Amino acid sequence: MNFSIKAIYNWYRNSLRNPKYRGWMIVGTLAYLLSPFDLSPDLFPIVGQIDDLALLTLFISELSQILIEGYKQRQVTTQPESNASDSQKTVDVDAVPIQD
């Protein structure tokens, strides 16, 4: 199997965006960040924090995108429907002058 960082990124992103797995991914991410067991232990000064920082950055960016998209979706669905119905009720009439 060929694992790449891009493949792991895509898997994480797609799993986080899937509503079925979103809760588990959030809990799992927070557990990994708070856990003392990491891919690279935090005992090493710089290397230990790199994986935590990368995961935290990815987590925050994806979660913020999900929240922004949800907010925009709610704004679209809560728009008043009067604009759409008014355009259907409007009748265009050409004015013709009356001559006596």
Beta strands, then each sheet from edge to edge (+ up, - down):
end
